[in-house]
Amino acid sequence: MDAIDDFCAAAIGLAVDDMDELIRQGQTSAIEATAFRKRFWAFVRKHNFSNVLTPSIDAPEPQAIDRTLLGAPLFVRQLNAIEASNIMLVTAVSDYMRTTADKVKWADDGAVYADSFSELDEQLVRRHLLVCDEADDTQPVLAVPDRGRRVYRECSNTGMPLEGQTLPSYFIAGAFNCLAQTRRVGWHPEYLTLFPPE
């Protein structure tokens, strides 16, 4: 019963916050039901750990993967810098595309609270730093491409939930590639120098 009371209190708080914002903007204090329900159910799911997040799209078609590889986005160039195999590249592009689609769909549907993606990104950046530090300590003489691929694999094999919900198997690897696309992480030790801001 306490959980129900907590959710009711949260719903009231969300509604009051929405109405206060509308009043500050000089608008009528009537909130739109659909948008409110999405926000509320995202809040409920964040605090109800029985859900599993499901993929929003199937694996991309080979032609879509090939087009992305030809376009050479930054995360692909980062993988090329560590001499990633074709299989690693194809998998990375697929993971990236599916993760990007999931983020948009889950946020639009209210399946995930919007701030949770940023929280996950911060955890992944920290994980990347720890993996790089461990690679430097335990394998200091490893060739740069080998080190980079090991760091990438170790990061990609990380398992963690989002809002207590189980993620599809490709999601964390795709999220790391999203971070590599924005230079927040990299696989080559000199990635910030190799790939300056565009």
C-alpha positions in Angstrom: 0.0 0.0 0.0 2.9 2.4 0.7 4.0 2.1 -3.0 0.5 3.1 -4.2 0.5 6.1 -1.8 4.0 7.1 -3.1 2.8 6.8 -6.7 -0.3 8.9 -6.0 1.8 11.5 -4.2 4.2 11.6 -7.2 1.3 11.9 -9.7 -0.1 14.9 -7.7 3.3 16.4 -7.5 3.9 16.0 -11.3 0.5 17.5 -12.0 1.1 20.5 -9.7 4.5 21.1 -11.3 3.0 21.0 -14.8 0.2 23.4 -13.8 2.7 25.8 -12.1 4.8 25.9 -15.2 1.8 26.7 -17.4 0.8 29.5 -15.1 4.3 30.9 -15.2 4.1 30.9 -19.0 0.8 32.8 -18.8 -1.2 29.8 -20.2 -4.3 28.1 -18.9 -3.5 25.6 -16.1 -5.0 22.6 -17.9 -2.5 19.9 -18.5 -2.6 17.6 -21.5 -3.7 14.1 -20.4 -1.6 12.0 -22.9 1.7 13.8 -22.1 1.0 13.6 -18.4 0.3 9.9 -18.5 3.6 9.3 -20.4 5.6 11.2 -17.8 3.8 9.5 -15.0 4.2 6.0 -16.3 7.8 6.6 -17.0 8.2 7.7 -13.4 6.3 4.5 -12.2 8.5 2.3 -14.4 11.6 3.9 -13.1 10.6 2.9 -9.6 9.0 -0.5 -10.5 11.7 -3.0 -11.2 9.7 -5.7 -12.9 9.9 -4.5 -16.5 12.1 -5.4 -19.3 12.8 -2.9 -22.1 12.1 -4.4 -25.5 13.8 -3.5 -28.8 12.0 -0.9 -30.8 13.3 -2.2 -34.2 14.7 -5.4 -35.7 18.3 -5.7 -36.7 19.0 -3.2 -39.6 19.2 -4.5 -43.2 22.7 -5.1 -44.5 22.2 -2.2 -47.0 21.6 0.2 -44.2 24.7 -1.0 -42.4 26.8 -0.7 -45.5 25.5 2.9 -46.1 26.5 3.9 -42.6 29.9 2.3 -43.0 30.5 4.2 -46.2 29.5 7.4 -44.5 32.2 6.7 -41.9 30.7 8.4 -38.9 33.1 9.2 -36.1 32.4 6.0 -34.1 33.3 3.9 -37.2 36.5 5.9 -37.8 37.4 5.3 -34.1 37.0 1.5 -34.7 39.0 1.7 -37.9 41.8 3.4 -35.9 42.1 0.2 -33.8 41.9 -2.1 -36.9 38.5 -3.5 -36.1 37.5 -6.5 -38.1 34.6 -6.3 -40.6 32.4 -8.3 -38.2 33.2 -5.9 -35.3 32.3 -3.0 -37.6 29.1 -4.4 -38.8 28.0 -5.4 -35.3 29.0 -1.9 -34.0 26.9 -0.2 -36.7 23.9 -2.5 -36.0 24.2 -1.9 -32.2 24.5 1.9 -32.7 21.4 2.1 -35.0 19.2 -0.1 -32.8 20.3 1.7 -29.6 19.6 5.1 -31.2 16.2 4.0 -32.3 15.4 2.6 -28.8 16.4 5.8 -27.1 14.0 7.8 -29.2 11.1 5.3 -29.0 11.4 4.6 -25.3 11.6 8.4 -24.5 8.7 9.2 -26.8 6.6 6.4 -25.3 7.4 7.3 -21.7 9.0 3.9 -21.2 12.1 5.6 -19.8 12.4 8.8 -17.8 14.4 11.3 -20.0 17.2 12.0 -17.5 18.0 8.2 -17.2 19.9 8.1 -20.5 22.2 10.9 -19.3 22.7 9.0 -16.0 23.6 5.8 -18.0 26.0 7.7 -20.2 27.8 9.0 -17.1 28.1 5.4 -15.8 29.5 4.2 -19.1 32.0 7.0 -19.3 33.3 6.0 -15.9 33.4 2.4 -16.9 35.4 3.3 -20.0 38.0 5.2 -17.8 38.3 2.2 -15.5 38.7 -0.3 -18.4 41.4 1.9 -20.0 43.2 2.3 -16.7 43.2 -1.4 -16.1 44.5 -2.1 -19.7 47.4 0.4 -19.1 48.2 -1.3 -15.8 47.9 -4.9 -16.8 49.0 -4.8 -20.5 51.3 -1.9 -20.9 53.3 -3.4 -23.8 50.2 -4.5 -25.8 50.2 -3.0 -29.4 47.8 0.0 -29.7 45.3 -1.8 -32.0 45.2 -4.8 -29.8 44.7 -2.7 -26.7 42.0 -0.7 -28.4 40.0 -3.8 -29.4 40.3 -5.2 -25.9 39.1 -2.0 -24.3 36.2 -1.9 -26.8 35.2 -5.6 -26.2 35.4 -5.1 -22.4 33.3 -2.0 -22.5 30.8 -3.6 -24.9 30.4 -6.6 -22.7 29.4 -4.5 -19.7 26.0 -5.4 -18.3 23.9 -3.0 -16.4 20.2 -2.1 -16.2 18.4 1.1 -17.1 16.0 2.2 -14.4 16.3 -1.3 -13.0 15.0 -2.7 -16.3 16.9 -5.3 -18.3 18.3 -3.9 -21.6 18.5 -5.7 -24.9 21.9 -7.4 -25.4 23.1 -4.9 -28.0 22.1 -1.7 -26.1 25.2 -1.1 -23.9 27.6 -1.7 -26.9 25.4 0.7 -28.9 25.4 3.3 -26.1 29.3 3.1 -26.1 29.3 3.8 -29.8 27.0 6.8 -29.3 29.5 8.1 -26.8 32.4 7.4 -29.2 30.5 9.4 -31.8 30.6 12.4 -29.6 34.2 11.8 -28.4 33.2 11.2 -24.8 35.0 7.8 -25.1 37.5 6.3 -27.5 39.3 3.1 -28.2 42.7 4.4 -29.3 44.7 5.9 -26.5 45.2 9.1 -28.5 41.6 9.3 -29.8 41.2 12.9 -28.7 44.2 13.9 -30.8 43.3 11.6 -33.8 39.8 12.9 -33.9 39.7 16.6 -33.0 36.3 18.3 -32.8 34.7 18.8 -36.2 
